[in-house]
Amino acid sequence: SPWCVPTVIGGVKCVVVHTDLREAEPMAWDFVMNFARDNDLQVAEACLVPEDKPARR
């Protein structure tokens, strides 16, 4: 899903969940948040900035 993207940030495996999911699919948002809470997962609100990629030559 474009709203839930598995990734690694600072060496930590995580899933980035876009807040647009909350409005588009409230039940899916609640499922994700409840899953995190029930499994004692850390939840943080953040703004991710894409990493700089080397310029192509």
N, CA, C and O atoms as a Maestro MAE file, in Angstrom:
{
 s_m_m2io_version
 :::
 2.0.0
}

f_m_ct {
 s_m_title
 :::
 protein
 m_atom[228] {
  # First column is atom index #
  i_m_mmod_type
  r_m_x_coord
  r_m_y_coord
  r_m_z_coord
  i_m_residue_number
  s_m_chain_name
  s_m_pdb_residue_name
  s_m_pdb_atom_name
  i_m_atomic_number
  :::
  1 25 0.839 -1.186 0.000 1 A "SER " " N  " 7
  2 3 0.000 0.000 0.000 1 A "SER " " CA " 6
  3 2 0.883 1.249 0.000 1 A "SER " " C  " 6
  4 15 1.921 1.261 0.662 1 A "SER " " O  " 8
  5 25 0.504 2.271 -0.709 2 A "PRO " " N  " 7
  6 3 1.279 3.513 -0.665 2 A "PRO " " CA " 6
  7 2 1.170 4.204 0.701 2 A "PRO " " C  " 6
  8 15 1.962 5.098 1.000 2 A "PRO " " O  " 8
  9 25 0.207 3.805 1.527 3 A "TRP " " N  " 7
  10 3 0.039 4.418 2.845 3 A "TRP " " CA " 6
  11 2 0.856 3.737 3.932 3 A "TRP " " C  " 6
  12 15 1.119 4.342 4.972 3 A "TRP " " O  " 8
  13 25 1.264 2.490 3.715 4 A "CYS " " N  " 7
  14 3 2.018 1.725 4.717 4 A "CYS " " CA " 6
  15 2 3.267 1.168 4.057 4 A "CYS " " C  " 6
  16 15 3.190 0.225 3.269 4 A "CYS " " O  " 8
  17 25 4.413 1.746 4.376 5 A "VAL " " N  " 7
  18 3 5.653 1.401 3.688 5 A "VAL " " CA " 6
  19 2 6.688 0.870 4.685 5 A "VAL " " C  " 6
  20 15 7.158 1.613 5.546 5 A "VAL " " O  " 8
  21 25 7.048 -0.436 4.566 6 A "PRO " " N  " 7
  22 3 8.116 -0.941 5.422 6 A "PRO " " CA " 6
  23 2 9.447 -0.321 5.016 6 A "PRO " " C  " 6
  24 15 9.722 -0.152 3.828 6 A "PRO " " O  " 8
  25 25 10.273 0.016 6.004 7 A "THR " " N  " 7
  26 3 11.547 0.655 5.717 7 A "THR " " CA " 6
  27 2 12.497 0.461 6.894 7 A "THR " " C  " 6
  28 15 12.126 -0.134 7.906 7 A "THR " " O  " 8
  29 25 13.707 0.958 6.762 8 A "VAL " " N  " 7
  30 3 14.675 0.960 7.854 8 A "VAL " " CA " 6
  31 2 15.127 2.403 8.051 8 A "VAL " " C  " 6
  32 15 15.568 3.062 7.109 8 A "VAL " " O  " 8
  33 25 15.011 2.882 9.282 9 A "ILE " " N  " 7
  34 3 15.416 4.249 9.602 9 A "ILE " " CA " 6
  35 2 16.416 4.174 10.747 9 A "ILE " " C  " 6
  36 15 16.101 3.690 11.835 9 A "ILE " " O  " 8
  37 25 17.608 4.653 10.489 10 A "GLY " " N  " 7
  38 3 18.647 4.625 11.516 10 A "GLY " " CA " 6
  39 2 18.945 3.215 12.007 10 A "GLY " " C  " 6
  40 15 19.256 3.014 13.181 10 A "GLY " " O  " 8
  41 25 18.849 2.240 11.105 11 A "GLY " " N  " 7
  42 3 19.126 0.854 11.462 11 A "GLY " " CA " 6
  43 2 17.974 0.138 12.147 11 A "GLY " " C  " 6
  44 15 18.122 -1.013 12.558 11 A "GLY " " O  " 8
  45 25 16.823 0.802 12.276 12 A "VAL " " N  " 7
  46 3 15.661 0.211 12.937 12 A "VAL " " CA " 6
  47 2 14.596 -0.110 11.895 12 A "VAL " " C  " 6
  48 15 14.184 0.756 11.124 12 A "VAL " " O  " 8
  49 25 14.154 -1.377 11.884 13 A "LYS " " N  " 7
  50 3 13.071 -1.765 10.974 13 A "LYS " " CA " 6
  51 2 11.781 -1.127 11.458 13 A "LYS " " C  " 6
  52 15 11.475 -1.153 12.650 13 A "LYS " " O  " 8
  53 25 11.022 -0.551 10.523 14 A "CYS " " N  " 7
  54 3 9.773 0.100 10.903 14 A "CYS " " CA " 6
  55 2 8.809 0.118 9.724 14 A "CYS " " C  " 6
  56 15 9.155 -0.261 8.605 14 A "CYS " " O  " 8
  57 25 7.604 0.564 10.006 15 A "VAL " " N  " 7
  58 3 6.596 0.764 8.970 15 A "VAL " " CA " 6
  59 2 6.150 2.213 9.069 15 A "VAL " " C  " 6
  60 15 5.712 2.666 10.127 15 A "VAL " " O  " 8
  61 25 6.262 2.928 7.973 16 A "VAL " " N  " 7
  62 3 5.799 4.315 7.915 16 A "VAL " " CA " 6
  63 2 4.352 4.279 7.434 16 A "VAL " " C  " 6
  64 15 4.055 3.772 6.353 16 A "VAL " " O  " 8
  65 25 3.460 4.826 8.256 17 A "VAL " " N  " 7
  66 3 2.035 4.855 7.925 17 A "VAL " " CA " 6
  67 2 1.646 6.307 7.690 17 A "VAL " " C  " 6
  68 15 1.738 7.140 8.591 17 A "VAL " " O  " 8
  69 25 1.211 6.598 6.469 18 A "HIS " " N  " 7
  70 3 0.844 7.971 6.112 18 A "HIS " " CA " 6
  71 2 -0.462 8.350 6.801 18 A "HIS " " C  " 6
  72 15 -1.407 7.562 6.833 18 A "HIS " " O  " 8
  73 25 -0.509 9.559 7.352 19 A "THR " " N  " 7
  74 3 -1.705 9.993 8.078 19 A "THR " " CA " 6
  75 2 -2.939 10.134 7.189 19 A "THR " " C  " 6
  76 15 -4.055 10.192 7.705 19 A "THR " " O  " 8
  77 25 -2.767 10.192 5.866 20 A "ASP " " N  " 7
  78 3 -3.933 10.230 4.982 20 A "ASP " " CA " 6
  79 2 -4.793 8.981 5.139 20 A "ASP " " C  " 6
  80 15 -5.989 9.009 4.848 20 A "ASP " " O  " 8
  81 25 -4.186 7.880 5.601 21 A "LEU " " N  " 7
  82 3 -4.944 6.648 5.818 21 A "LEU " " CA " 6
  83 2 -6.058 6.879 6.830 21 A "LEU " " C  " 6
  84 15 -7.136 6.296 6.717 21 A "LEU " " O  " 8
  85 25 -5.796 7.730 7.818 22 A "ARG " " N  " 7
  86 3 -6.793 8.000 8.871 22 A "ARG " " CA " 6
  87 2 -8.102 8.514 8.279 22 A "ARG " " C  " 6
  88 15 -9.177 8.102 8.715 22 A "ARG " " O  " 8
  89 25 -8.030 9.403 7.299 23 A "GLU " " N  " 7
  90 3 -9.240 9.945 6.676 23 A "GLU " " CA " 6
  91 2 -9.807 9.014 5.611 23 A "GLU " " C  " 6
  92 15 -11.024 8.869 5.500 23 A "GLU " " O  " 8
  93 25 -8.941 8.384 4.832 24 A "ALA " " N  " 7
  94 3 -9.394 7.544 3.722 24 A "ALA " " CA " 6
  95 2 -10.003 6.229 4.198 24 A "ALA " " C  " 6
  96 15 -11.021 5.782 3.668 24 A "ALA " " O  " 8
  97 25 -9.373 5.610 5.205 25 A "GLU " " N  " 7
  98 3 -9.829 4.308 5.707 25 A "GLU " " CA " 6
  99 2 -9.718 4.284 7.236 25 A "GLU " " C  " 6
  100 15 -8.777 3.703 7.776 25 A "GLU " " O  " 8
  101 25 -10.665 4.907 7.930 26 A "PRO " " N  " 7
  102 3 -10.575 4.999 9.393 26 A "PRO " " CA " 6
  103 2 -10.447 3.640 10.089 26 A "PRO " " C  " 6
  104 15 -9.743 3.530 11.092 26 A "PRO " " O  " 8
  105 25 -11.112 2.614 9.573 27 A "MET " " N  " 7
  106 3 -11.021 1.295 10.210 27 A "MET " " CA " 6
  107 2 -9.617 0.708 10.054 27 A "MET " " C  " 6
  108 15 -9.117 0.050 10.967 27 A "MET " " O  " 8
  109 25 -8.984 0.940 8.910 28 A "ALA " " N  " 7
  110 3 -7.615 0.462 8.696 28 A "ALA " " CA " 6
  111 2 -6.658 1.203 9.627 28 A "ALA " " C  " 6
  112 15 -5.755 0.595 10.203 28 A "ALA " " O  " 8
  113 25 -6.851 2.503 9.774 29 A "TRP " " N  " 7
  114 3 -6.019 3.299 10.681 29 A "TRP " " CA " 6
  115 2 -6.143 2.769 12.111 29 A "TRP " " C  " 6
  116 15 -5.140 2.564 12.795 29 A "TRP " " O  " 8
  117 25 -7.391 2.549 12.555 30 A "ASP " " N  " 7
  118 3 -7.612 2.024 13.901 30 A "ASP " " CA " 6
  119 2 -6.959 0.656 14.069 30 A "ASP " " C  " 6
  120 15 -6.390 0.372 15.122 30 A "ASP " " O  " 8
  121 25 -7.033 -0.189 13.051 31 A "PHE " " N  " 7
  122 3 -6.407 -1.500 13.122 31 A "PHE " " CA " 6
  123 2 -4.902 -1.365 13.341 31 A "PHE " " C  " 6
  124 15 -4.334 -2.028 14.208 31 A "PHE " " O  " 8
  125 25 -4.260 -0.507 12.553 32 A "VAL " " N  " 7
  126 3 -2.814 -0.318 12.662 32 A "VAL " " CA " 6
  127 2 -2.440 0.213 14.043 32 A "VAL " " C  " 6
  128 15 -1.509 -0.296 14.669 32 A "VAL " " O  " 8
  129 25 -3.148 1.220 14.519 33 A "MET " " N  " 7
  130 3 -2.838 1.799 15.819 33 A "MET " " CA " 6
  131 2 -3.083 0.796 16.953 33 A "MET " " C  " 6
  132 15 -2.289 0.716 17.890 33 A "MET " " O  " 8
  133 25 -4.168 0.039 16.870 34 A "ASN " " N  " 7
  134 3 -4.452 -0.972 17.896 34 A "ASN " " CA " 6
  135 2 -3.432 -2.104 17.853 34 A "ASN " " C  " 6
  136 15 -3.027 -2.612 18.898 34 A "ASN " " O  " 8
  137 25 -3.014 -2.502 16.654 35 A "PHE " " N  " 7
  138 3 -1.987 -3.531 16.509 35 A "PHE " " CA " 6
  139 2 -0.700 -3.083 17.191 35 A "PHE " " C  " 6
  140 15 -0.078 -3.852 17.923 35 A "PHE " " O  " 8
  141 25 -0.309 -1.855 16.951 36 A "ALA " " N  " 7
  142 3 0.914 -1.327 17.559 36 A "ALA " " CA " 6
  143 2 0.791 -1.306 19.083 36 A "ALA " " C  " 6
  144 15 1.710 -1.722 19.789 36 A "ALA " " O  " 8
  145 25 -0.327 -0.830 19.578 37 A "ARG " " N  " 7
  146 3 -0.525 -0.761 21.032 37 A "ARG " " CA " 6
  147 2 -0.553 -2.159 21.647 37 A "ARG " " C  " 6
  148 15 0.102 -2.398 22.662 37 A "ARG " " O  " 8
  149 25 -1.302 -3.082 21.047 38 A "ASP " " N  " 7
  150 3 -1.435 -4.434 21.592 38 A "ASP " " CA " 6
  151 2 -0.113 -5.193 21.602 38 A "ASP " " C  " 6
  152 15 0.070 -6.112 22.400 38 A "ASP " " O  " 8
  153 25 0.807 -4.814 20.722 39 A "ASN " " N  " 7
  154 3 2.086 -5.504 20.618 39 A "ASN " " CA " 6
  155 2 3.243 -4.687 21.187 39 A "ASN " " C  " 6
  156 15 4.411 -4.978 20.929 39 A "ASN " " O  " 8
  157 25 2.900 -3.661 21.966 40 A "ASP " " N  " 7
  158 3 3.897 -2.809 22.632 40 A "ASP " " CA " 6
  159 2 4.932 -2.250 21.655 40 A "ASP " " C  " 6
  160 15 6.120 -2.193 21.970 40 A "ASP " " O  " 8
  161 25 4.480 -1.839 20.476 41 A "LEU " " N  " 7
  162 3 5.366 -1.243 19.480 41 A "LEU " " CA " 6
  163 2 5.430 0.263 19.704 41 A "LEU " " C  " 6
  164 15 4.462 0.876 20.153 41 A "LEU " " O  " 8
  165 25 6.565 0.842 19.390 42 A "GLN " " N  " 7
  166 3 6.702 2.288 19.511 42 A "GLN " " CA " 6
  167 2 5.946 2.965 18.375 42 A "GLN " " C  " 6
  168 15 5.968 2.497 17.236 42 A "GLN " " O  " 8
  169 25 5.283 4.059 18.689 43 A "VAL " " N  " 7
  170 3 4.569 4.859 17.697 43 A "VAL " " CA " 6
  171 2 5.073 6.288 17.837 43 A "VAL " " C  " 6
  172 15 5.140 6.823 18.944 43 A "VAL " " O  " 8
  173 25 5.426 6.904 16.713 44 A "ALA " " N  " 7
  174 3 5.905 8.279 16.741 44 A "ALA " " CA " 6
  175 2 5.345 9.029 15.544 44 A "ALA " " C  " 6
  176 15 5.291 8.497 14.436 44 A "ALA " " O  " 8
  177 25 4.936 10.251 15.771 45 A "GLU " " N  " 7
  178 3 4.501 11.101 14.668 45 A "GLU " " CA " 6
  179 2 5.732 11.840 14.175 45 A "GLU " " C  " 6
  180 15 6.473 12.430 14.961 45 A "GLU " " O  " 8
  181 25 5.941 11.801 12.864 46 A "ALA " " N  " 7
  182 3 7.159 12.397 12.321 46 A "ALA " " CA " 6
  183 2 6.917 12.895 10.905 46 A "ALA " " C  " 6
  184 15 5.946 12.531 10.241 46 A "ALA " " O  " 8
  185 25 7.823 13.724 10.483 47 A "CYS " " N  " 7
  186 3 7.854 14.190 9.101 47 A "CYS " " CA " 6
  187 2 9.147 13.653 8.503 47 A "CYS " " C  " 6
  188 15 10.234 14.037 8.934 47 A "CYS " " O  " 8
  189 25 9.042 12.780 7.525 48 A "LEU " " N  " 7
  190 3 10.228 12.189 6.922 48 A "LEU " " CA " 6
  191 2 10.685 13.014 5.728 48 A "LEU " " C  " 6
  192 15 9.891 13.412 4.874 48 A "LEU " " O  " 8
  193 25 11.966 13.252 5.698 49 A "VAL " " N  " 7
  194 3 12.569 13.981 4.592 49 A "VAL " " CA " 6
  195 2 13.389 12.982 3.789 49 A "VAL " " C  " 6
  196 15 14.217 12.274 4.361 49 A "VAL " " O  " 8
  197 25 13.180 12.908 2.478 50 A "PRO " " N  " 7
  198 3 13.945 11.949 1.679 50 A "PRO " " CA " 6
  199 2 15.452 12.186 1.811 50 A "PRO " " C  " 6
  200 15 15.910 13.324 1.911 50 A "PRO " " O  " 8
  201 25 16.210 11.084 1.810 51 A "GLU " " N  " 7
  202 3 17.657 11.196 1.871 51 A "GLU " " CA " 6
  203 2 18.173 11.745 0.542 51 A "GLU " " C  " 6
  204 15 17.598 11.489 -0.516 51 A "GLU " " O  " 8
  205 25 19.275 12.511 0.615 52 A "ASP " " N  " 7
  206 3 19.908 13.009 -0.605 52 A "ASP " " CA " 6
  207 2 20.531 11.836 -1.346 52 A "ASP " " C  " 6
  208 15 21.204 10.993 -0.753 52 A "ASP " " O  " 8
  209 25 20.299 11.796 -2.637 53 A "LYS " " N  " 7
  210 3 20.929 10.766 -3.463 53 A "LYS " " CA " 6
  211 2 22.063 11.409 -4.248 53 A "LYS " " C  " 6
  212 15 21.954 12.568 -4.649 53 A "LYS " " O  " 8
  213 25 23.156 10.672 -4.476 54 A "PRO " " N  " 7
  214 3 24.246 11.243 -5.250 54 A "PRO " " CA " 6
  215 2 23.773 11.659 -6.653 54 A "PRO " " C  " 6
  216 15 22.943 10.988 -7.267 54 A "PRO " " O  " 8
  217 25 24.315 12.771 -7.137 55 A "ALA " " N  " 7
  218 3 23.952 13.251 -8.460 55 A "ALA " " CA " 6
  219 2 24.472 12.301 -9.527 55 A "ALA " " C  " 6
  220 15 25.571 11.757 -9.410 55 A "ALA " " O  " 8
  221 25 23.678 12.108 -10.559 56 A "ARG " " N  " 7
  222 3 24.094 11.267 -11.679 56 A "ARG " " CA " 6
  223 2 25.003 12.032 -12.592 56 A "ARG " " C  " 6
  224 15 24.837 13.238 -12.779 56 A "ARG " " O  " 8
  225 25 25.955 11.352 -13.157 57 A "ARG " " N  " 7
  226 3 26.864 11.999 -14.106 57 A "ARG " " CA " 6
  227 2 26.664 11.448 -15.471 57 A "ARG " " C  " 6
  228 15 27.339 11.868 -16.411 57 A "ARG " " O  " 8
  :::
 }
 m_bond[227] {
  # First column is bond index #
  i_m_from
  i_m_to
  i_m_order
  :::
  1 1 2 1
  2 2 3 1
  3 3 4 2
  4 3 5 1
  5 5 6 1
  6 6 7 1
  7 7 8 2
  8 7 9 1
  9 9 10 1
  10 10 11 1
  11 11 12 2
  12 11 13 1
  13 13 14 1
  14 14 15 1
  15 15 16 2
  16 15 17 1
  17 17 18 1
  18 18 19 1
  19 19 20 2
  20 19 21 1
  21 21 22 1
  22 22 23 1
  23 23 24 2
  24 23 25 1
  25 25 26 1
  26 26 27 1
  27 27 28 2
  28 27 29 1
  29 29 30 1
  30 30 31 1
  31 31 32 2
  32 31 33 1
  33 33 34 1
  34 34 35 1
  35 35 36 2
  36 35 37 1
  37 37 38 1
  38 38 39 1
  39 39 40 2
  40 39 41 1
  41 41 42 1
  42 42 43 1
  43 43 44 2
  44 43 45 1
  45 45 46 1
  46 46 47 1
  47 47 48 2
  48 47 49 1
  49 49 50 1
  50 50 51 1
  51 51 52 2
  52 51 53 1
  53 53 54 1
  54 54 55 1
  55 55 56 2
  56 55 57 1
  57 57 58 1
  58 58 59 1
  59 59 60 2
  60 59 61 1
  61 61 62 1
  62 62 63 1
  63 63 64 2
  64 63 65 1
  65 65 66 1
  66 66 67 1
  67 67 68 2
  68 67 69 1
  69 69 70 1
  70 70 71 1
  71 71 72 2
  72 71 73 1
  73 73 74 1
  74 74 75 1
  75 75 76 2
  76 75 77 1
  77 77 78 1
  78 78 79 1
  79 79 80 2
  80 79 81 1
  81 81 82 1
  82 82 83 1
  83 83 84 2
  84 83 85 1
  85 85 86 1
  86 86 87 1
  87 87 88 2
  88 87 89 1
  89 89 90 1
  90 90 91 1
  91 91 92 2
  92 91 93 1
  93 93 94 1
  94 94 95 1
  95 95 96 2
  96 95 97 1
  97 97 98 1
  98 98 99 1
  99 99 100 2
  100 99 101 1
  101 101 102 1
  102 102 103 1
  103 103 104 2
  104 103 105 1
  105 105 106 1
  106 106 107 1
  107 107 108 2
  108 107 109 1
  109 109 110 1
  110 110 111 1
  111 111 112 2
  112 111 113 1
  113 113 114 1
  114 114 115 1
  115 115 116 2
  116 115 117 1
  117 117 118 1
  118 118 119 1
  119 119 120 2
  120 119 121 1
  121 121 122 1
  122 122 123 1
  123 123 124 2
  124 123 125 1
  125 125 126 1
  126 126 127 1
  127 127 128 2
  128 127 129 1
  129 129 130 1
  130 130 131 1
  131 131 132 2
  132 131 133 1
  133 133 134 1
  134 134 135 1
  135 135 136 2
  136 135 137 1
  137 137 138 1
  138 138 139 1
  139 139 140 2
  140 139 141 1
  141 141 142 1
  142 142 143 1
  143 143 144 2
  144 143 145 1
  145 145 146 1
  146 146 147 1
  147 147 148 2
  148 147 149 1
  149 149 150 1
  150 150 151 1
  151 151 152 2
  152 151 153 1
  153 153 154 1
  154 154 155 1
  155 155 156 2
  156 155 157 1
  157 157 158 1
  158 158 159 1
  159 159 160 2
  160 159 161 1
  161 161 162 1
  162 162 163 1
  163 163 164 2
  164 163 165 1
  165 165 166 1
  166 166 167 1
  167 167 168 2
  168 167 169 1
  169 169 170 1
  170 170 171 1
  171 171 172 2
  172 171 173 1
  173 173 174 1
  174 174 175 1
  175 175 176 2
  176 175 177 1
  177 177 178 1
  178 178 179 1
  179 179 180 2
  180 179 181 1
  181 181 182 1
  182 182 183 1
  183 183 184 2
  184 183 185 1
  185 185 186 1
  186 186 187 1
  187 187 188 2
  188 187 189 1
  189 189 190 1
  190 190 191 1
  191 191 192 2
  192 191 193 1
  193 193 194 1
  194 194 195 1
  195 195 196 2
  196 195 197 1
  197 197 198 1
  198 198 199 1
  199 199 200 2
  200 199 201 1
  201 201 202 1
  202 202 203 1
  203 203 204 2
  204 203 205 1
  205 205 206 1
  206 206 207 1
  207 207 208 2
  208 207 209 1
  209 209 210 1
  210 210 211 1
  211 211 212 2
  212 211 213 1
  213 213 214 1
  214 214 215 1
  215 215 216 2
  216 215 217 1
  217 217 218 1
  218 218 219 1
  219 219 220 2
  220 219 221 1
  221 221 222 1
  222 222 223 1
  223 223 224 2
  224 223 225 1
  225 225 226 1
  226 226 227 1
  227 227 228 2
  :::
 }
}
